Amino acid sequence: MRLTRVYLDAALIPGTVVELPSDTASHLAKVLRARSGDDLILFNGDGREFAGAIEALRGSRVTATVGAGRHVDRESPIAVTLVQCVPRGDRMDFIVQKATELGVARIVPVLSQRSVVRLDGKQSESKAAHWRAVAVSACEQCGRNRLPDIAAPRQLINHLGESTAMGLKLVLEPELKAPDTAMILGGAVEIAIGPEGGFSPDELEAFRVSGYSRVTLGPRILRTETAAIAAVTWLQTRFGDMQAS
């Protein structure tokens, strides 16, 4: 039986007892009907996972014992950074969830000229905290023991001006006739996905000046959330850990 995985933003020391986050505790007690003694897997994002067991359930509080830890590497051999224009509604939640499952190392939410979404500083920090929680849940589900880094939303032009990313840098351009054939250098790749209306000509020129190569995923125009997942899947299939054996 597959054990429930629980993330804790705290040190995990074998032989100690920890209190689980309230949302996790409520889910274990009310949805999963967990009982004292049930086994868990605990992780805190440092690359290890720890054997654990529920020590006690007291109303909405659940404590667990921490057992032995071990390093379990489920990270991709390529460090993928997804530069994603923030779409409307809850579609960014979907992108963060699926990108995490697909092994993306870093997600940079950006706002571009054609972005419908507009955020002030407080809203940006709130969104980032929410997306980090989405990523935690995705890591609990998919088995990753390291969390992707998720930045607060920022203007695209600021990201391009301040980025020091190494390796191959790509920007998705649906109207491109033929894909760029450049190969990944140094095991790292950054790919940028535009908003609902696509990147503007000025932004595409800014990408060019910043050293990005243009790529396409075929003749069909994809929604931004579809493009993000398709692009990451393509990268992992061609260069990462989703290659056929």
PESULHU-V834981 format. One record per residue. NEAR is the number of other ideal C-beta (glycine too) atoms within 12 Angstrom. Layout:
# PESULHU-V834981
near
NEAR
NEAR
This chain:
# PESULHU-V834981
near
6
12
24
29
33
41
39
34
21
21
17
34
19
18
15
20
23
34
25
39
26
15
19
34
30
18
22
34
26
16
12
21
13
29
16
19
14
25
24
38
33
44
38
29
25
23
20
26
33
36
24
39
30
33
28
23
25
14
12
18
21
36
30
38
28
32
25
18
24
18
15
19
17
22
29
35
22
33
30
45
39
49
46
48
42
45
32
20
15
17
29
36
28
24
40
44
32
32
45
42
28
36
38
45
34
34
44
40
47
43
33
38
22
25
31
18
28
18
23
13
14
12
18
25
19
16
30
27
20
25
37
29
25
32
40
33
26
31
36
36
20
28
22
35
29
30
33
39
24
38
29
28
37
29
27
36
23
20
35
31
15
15
26
14
28
16
28
30
34
41
42
43
34
29
19
21
12
13
21
22
13
19
16
29
18
16
20
26
40
42
49
45
48
39
34
25
20
27
37
20
15
16
34
28
17
26
36
21
15
26
22
33
29
29
34
26
30
20
12
12
20
24
25
39
31
24
39
41
31
30
41
43
29
29
41
32
19
27
29
25
22
20
15
7
4
